[in-house]
Amino acid sequence: MAVKTAVIGLGIMGQRMVAQMQANPGYQVVAGWDPSAQACAQAQAAAPGLAIADSAEQAMADAQLVYLACPPVPRKHYALQAAAAGRAVFLEKPLGVDVAESRDLVARLAASGVPAAVNFTQAASPALTRTHMAAQQGQLGALAGVDIVVSYAQWPRLWQQGADWLRFRAEGGMTREVISHFLFVAQRILGPLRVVQACPSYPTQPDLCESHMLSRLENADGLPVSVFASVGGAQPDRQELVIKGQAESRRITDFYADWACTGAAFSPLELPAGDPRSGALQAQLGDLLLCLQGKPHRLATPDEALHVQILIETMLAGGAQPT
């Protein structure tokens, strides 16, 4: 039977996920809720038949699964409310912005025993699956490190303008929203990372998010992860992760396309057909069903998401972690 699902937060990601769940026979979206009447109206226009609840609590009342696409700060409250009622929880990333609060959330989710996962969208993607397998099987040779490059003409990007909170330092910024995805991938390949050095740059207006980020992270063997991120100038969006091996390197661009290089130019391995964003979300939903059934899955665990959050918040503070 389809999993009865409530969606809390009907902004960009909430609307996307409602559409993907409606197209997936494994899910039945029973209700959605957002404090913004405009977001609710947009969600209903994009997903005809979506029932809008009067409150988050009402939306969750008949659900078996609660998907949390609200901004980071209120996620803990709704996640614990859902878990206390025995409902599974699927959270957007980042897990949160306060590390102590997120540690408590992870511990309490574990104690509740409900299925829980975090939506790092590359977790179940073919690109990460192929790259991870190539690294594990030795196809890349000895690993040499990871490079992460993110660059935008403006932040938030044009399609994100409705989520105004993304431009503020309290919860937003490209480091939390984008670089966190690539650090998740890097940790899947290299193992746990620590921040060695971080140099964020912020606008003069103190409440705005970072405009640049330069960081070096390392794994337990000292392999480097180099991060370069910037906003500004006339340019196309650039989102690139390179896993460097002595025999072969792999590049993942725009989250979904993977490329290989043995010393010359990168060549595409398998460019995604159709809408790659839809394909990635459907892959996530497929693994989410496995998670709900207590079976092995590729989704990010709350513990993995917490580790990524610790890296991100350390970088944003311009700090470093001890060896």
C-alpha positions in Angstrom: 0.0 0.0 0.0 1.1 3.6 -0.6 2.8 5.4 2.3 0.5 8.2 3.6 2.8 11.2 3.6 2.5 14.7 5.0 4.6 17.5 3.6 5.6 20.3 5.9 7.0 23.3 4.0 5.6 24.0 0.5 8.4 26.1 -0.9 10.6 25.1 -3.8 11.6 21.6 -2.4 8.3 20.9 -0.9 6.5 21.5 -4.2 9.0 19.4 -6.1 8.6 16.5 -3.7 4.8 16.7 -3.7 4.9 16.4 -7.5 7.4 13.5 -7.4 5.4 11.6 -4.7 2.2 12.1 -6.7 4.0 10.4 -9.6 5.2 7.5 -7.5 2.7 4.7 -6.6 4.6 4.1 -3.4 3.4 7.4 -1.9 0.1 9.1 -1.1 0.4 12.7 -0.1 -2.5 13.1 2.3 -1.8 16.8 3.3 0.6 19.7 3.0 1.1 22.8 5.2 3.1 26.0 5.0 2.7 29.2 7.1 2.7 31.1 3.8 -0.7 31.3 2.1 1.1 32.1 -1.2 3.2 29.0 -0.9 0.1 26.9 -0.3 -1.6 28.4 -3.3 1.4 27.8 -5.5 1.7 24.2 -4.3 -2.0 23.5 -5.1 -1.6 25.0 -8.5 1.4 22.8 -9.2 -0.1 19.7 -7.7 -3.9 19.6 -8.3 -5.7 17.7 -5.6 -3.2 18.5 -2.8 -5.1 19.0 0.5 -3.9 22.0 2.5 -4.1 21.5 6.3 -4.8 24.3 8.8 -1.7 23.5 10.8 1.4 21.2 10.7 -0.2 19.1 13.4 -3.3 18.6 11.3 -1.3 17.7 8.2 0.6 15.0 10.2 -2.5 13.6 11.8 -3.2 10.8 9.3 0.4 10.4 8.0 2.8 7.5 8.2 5.7 9.6 6.9 6.5 13.2 7.4 8.7 15.0 4.9 10.1 18.2 6.3 11.0 20.8 3.6 10.7 23.8 5.9 13.8 26.0 6.7 16.4 24.5 9.0 15.5 26.0 12.4 11.9 24.6 12.8 12.8 21.2 11.5 13.7 19.8 14.9 10.4 20.7 16.4 8.3 19.0 13.7 10.7 16.0 13.4 10.4 15.3 17.1 6.6 15.8 17.0 6.3 13.3 14.2 8.7 10.8 15.9 6.8 11.0 19.2 3.7 9.9 17.3 5.5 7.0 15.7 5.8 8.5 12.2 8.8 8.1 10.0 10.7 11.3 9.2 12.5 12.4 6.0 14.3 15.7 6.5 15.7 18.2 4.0 19.3 19.2 4.5 21.0 20.8 6.3 20.0 18.9 9.4 20.1 22.2 11.3 22.3 25.3 12.0 22.9 24.8 15.7 25.2 21.8 16.3 24.1 21.2 19.9 20.4 21.2 18.9 21.1 18.8 16.0 23.1 16.4 18.3 20.0 16.3 20.5 17.7 15.7 17.5 19.8 12.8 16.2 19.9 11.2 19.7 16.2 11.6 20.2 15.3 10.3 16.7 17.5 7.2 17.4 15.8 6.7 20.8 12.3 6.9 19.1 13.1 4.0 16.8 11.2 5.5 13.9 12.8 5.3 10.4 14.6 8.6 9.6 16.8 9.8 6.7 18.0 13.1 5.3 17.7 14.2 1.7 21.1 14.7 0.3 20.0 14.3 -3.3 23.1 12.5 -4.6 22.9 9.7 -2.1 21.0 7.3 -4.4 22.1 8.8 -7.7 23.7 6.7 -10.4 26.6 9.2 -10.6 27.6 8.7 -6.9 26.9 4.9 -7.1 29.2 4.5 -10.1 31.9 6.7 -8.6 31.8 5.0 -5.2 32.0 1.6 -6.8 34.9 2.6 -9.0 36.8 3.9 -5.9 36.1 0.8 -3.9 37.1 -1.6 -6.7 40.4 0.2 -7.2 39.6 1.5 -10.7 40.7 5.0 -9.7 44.0 3.8 -8.3 45.3 5.4 -5.1 43.1 8.4 -4.2 44.7 11.8 -4.3 41.9 14.0 -2.9 38.8 15.9 -3.8 38.2 19.3 -5.4 34.9 21.1 -4.9 34.2 24.2 -7.0 30.9 26.2 -6.7 30.4 29.6 -8.4 27.3 31.7 -9.0 26.5 35.0 -10.6 24.1 35.7 -7.7 22.8 34.1 -4.5 20.1 33.0 -4.1 19.8 32.0 -7.8 16.9 33.2 -9.8 14.8 30.1 -9.3 15.4 30.4 -5.5 14.1 33.9 -5.1 10.9 32.8 -3.4 13.0 31.3 -0.5 14.2 34.7 0.9 15.7 33.1 4.0 18.5 31.6 1.8 20.2 35.0 1.6 20.6 35.4 5.3 23.4 34.3 7.5 21.2 32.7 10.1 20.0 29.8 8.1 21.0 30.3 4.4 24.0 30.5 2.2 25.6 28.4 -0.5 27.8 26.5 1.9 24.9 25.0 3.7 22.7 24.6 0.7 25.1 23.4 -2.0 28.6 22.6 -0.6 27.0 20.3 2.0 25.9 18.0 -0.8 29.4 17.6 -2.1 30.9 17.2 1.3 28.4 14.3 1.9 29.7 12.7 -1.3 33.3 13.3 -0.4 32.8 11.6 3.0 31.1 8.6 1.3 34.3 8.2 -0.8 37.1 9.3 1.6 35.5 8.6 5.0 35.1 11.1 7.8 36.6 14.6 7.2 37.8 17.4 9.5 38.2 21.1 8.7 41.9 22.1 8.6 41.4 25.7 7.5 38.4 27.8 6.4 38.2 31.4 5.2 34.7 32.6 4.6 33.9 36.1 3.3 30.8 38.0 4.3 29.1 41.2 3.0 29.3 44.4 5.0 25.6 44.0 5.9 26.0 41.7 8.9 22.8 39.6 8.5 23.6 38.4 4.9 25.2 35.1 4.2 28.7 34.4 2.9 29.8 35.5 -0.6 33.0 33.4 -0.8 34.4 30.3 0.9 37.9 28.9 0.7 38.5 25.7 2.8 40.8 22.7 3.2 39.5 19.6 4.8 41.3 16.2 5.3 40.4 12.6 5.9 42.0 10.3 8.4 44.9 9.6 6.0 45.5 13.3 5.3 44.0 13.3 1.8 42.8 16.9 1.0 39.4 18.2 0.1 39.7 21.6 -1.3 36.7 23.9 -1.5 36.4 27.1 -3.6 33.1 28.9 -3.7 32.2 32.4 -4.9 29.3 34.6 -5.8 29.4 37.5 -8.3 30.2 38.5 -11.9 28.5 37.6 -15.2 28.9 33.8 -15.3 26.9 30.6 -15.6 26.3 28.5 -12.5 29.2 26.1 -11.8 28.8 23.1 -9.5 31.6 20.6 -9.7 33.1 17.8 -7.6 36.2 16.0 -8.7 37.4 12.8 -7.1 41.0 12.5 -8.0 42.7 9.1 -8.4 46.2 8.3 -9.6 44.9 6.1 -12.4 41.5 7.8 -13.1 39.6 10.7 -11.8 35.8 11.2 -11.8 33.9 14.5 -12.0 30.3 15.1 -11.0 28.7 18.2 -12.4 25.4 19.8 -11.5 24.7 16.9 -9.1 23.8 14.4 -11.8 26.3 14.1 -14.7 29.5 12.1 -14.1 32.6 12.2 -16.2 35.9 10.2 -16.3 39.5 11.3 -17.0 42.7 9.2 -17.3 44.9 12.3 -17.9 43.4 14.0 -20.9 40.0 15.8 -21.1 37.1 14.5 -19.1 34.6 12.4 -21.1 31.0 11.8 -20.1 30.3 8.4 -18.7 26.5 8.4 -18.9 24.6 11.7 -19.2 21.2 11.4 -17.5 18.3 11.1 -19.9 15.2 13.3 -19.5 14.9 15.5 -16.4 17.9 14.6 -14.2 16.3 16.3 -11.2 13.2 14.2 -11.4 15.3 11.0 -11.9 17.4 11.8 -8.8 14.3 12.5 -6.6 12.6 9.3 -7.8 15.8 7.4 -6.9 15.7 9.0 -3.4 12.1 8.0 -3.0 12.8 4.4 -4.0 15.5 4.1 -1.3 13.2 5.9 1.1 10.7 3.0 0.8 13.6 0.6 1.6 14.4 2.7 4.7 10.8 2.6 5.8 10.8 -1.2 5.5 13.9 -1.5 7.6 16.0 -2.7 4.6 19.5 -1.5 3.5 19.4 1.8 1.6 21.7 4.5 0.3 20.1 7.6 1.9 22.0 9.8 4.3 21.5 8.8 8.0 20.9 11.5 10.6 24.4 10.7 11.9 25.9 11.4 8.5 23.9 14.6 8.2 25.1 15.7 11.6 28.8 15.1 10.6 28.3 17.2 7.5 26.6 19.9 9.5 29.5 20.1 11.9 31.9 20.6 9.0 29.7 23.2 7.4 29.2 25.3 10.6 33.0 25.0 11.4 33.7 26.4 7.9 31.2 29.2 8.2 32.8 30.3 11.5 36.2 30.3 10.0 37.4 27.6 12.4 39.3 24.4 12.3 38.9 21.0 14.1 41.6 19.3 16.1 43.3 16.2 14.8 
